[in-house]
């Protein structure tokens, strides 16, 4: 992969972060929060990846593998997804909706699923 511009470079970096383990993300997220002046509403990449992990756990998704996804998501988690990813969609009620939301969240962090369309 060649990096030609800043957006491609940043997108590549975020894709690499998606592949890091939970402990790394938690530590980086904690560092970001401790160095921030705000306590609520932090919209950084580490918070998003950490929440993505919670979403994956609740819906039985393994990173980038959503074959076994189930529409089992707590209201608390969904409300955090709505706030952190600035979404207005309704809570997923079936497997297809869960997959669409998952792809949307991953693409919000880094354009991993570019050009693929779900039906």
N, C-alpha and C positions, 0 to 999 in steps of 0.2 A: 504494500500500500504506500503510495506516495502522498505526501502532504503538500498541497499547493497553496493553501490559504489558511487564515486563522480559524475559520469555522470548521474546516476539515480537521485541523489540528486539535481543536477543543472537543469535537465529536469523537475523535479517536481516543483521547484521554478519558472521556466519560465512558466509552465502551470498555476500556481497560478496567475502570473502576467497577463496572457491573460484574466483572469476573473475580473481584477480590472477595475474601471470606468475610463473614459477619463480624468477626472480632476487629478486623482492620477498619471496617466501615463504622462500627460503634465508636471506636477510639477517635477516628477522624471527626465524626459527628459531634462527639463530646468536646473535642478541641475547638471546633467551630463555634459551638454554643458558648463555651467559656470565654472565648475571645470576642463575643458579640455583645452589643449594647442592648439588643432586644432579647426578650425571653420567649416571646410568642410570635408565631408566624414566620419563622425562619424558612426561607425557600431555597435552601442550598442543595447541591447534588447529593451530599452524604445523607441528609435527612430523607431525601426522596428514595435513595437506594435502600436505606434502612426500612422505610415503610413498604417498599416493594417486597422486601424479605418477609414482612408480616403478612402481606397480601398473598404471597406465594405459599406460606405455611398454612394459612387458613383455607386456601382454595386447592391445596395439594398439588401445586405447580412446582416443578423443579426448574431451576433457572434455564430459560429458553426452551423448555420442554413442557408444553401445556396439554399433552395428550390425555392426562388423567385429571384434568381440571374439574372441580365441582363448584356449584354455586353456593358455597357455605361461607358467608362473610359476616362478621359481626357489624352491628350498626356503628359502634365506636370506630372500628377500622375504616369503614366506608366514609364516615364523616371526616376522618383525618385525610383520607385520599381526596375527598372533595376540596378540602381547604388547601392542602399542600400542593396538589396538582392543578388547583383552580378550575375544577370541573363543575358542571351543573347537571350531569347525567344522573339517571336514577340507578339505584343499587342493582347490580346484575342478578337476574332471576334464573338464568339457565347457563349451560356450559358455553354456548356461543357468545353470550354477553360477557361472561367472565374472560374469555379469550380476547375479545375486542378491547375490554378495559385494560387487560394485561399488556397487550401490544401497544395500546395508546400510552400507558405509563412508561414502558420501556422506551418508546420513541420520544417521549417527553424528555427523558434523561439523555439518550443518545439514539440517533437514527439507525437502529439495528435492523428493523423490519422494512426498510425503504423499498417501495415498489410492490410489496405484497399486499393482496387484498383478501380479506376473510369473507366467507359467505355463510 
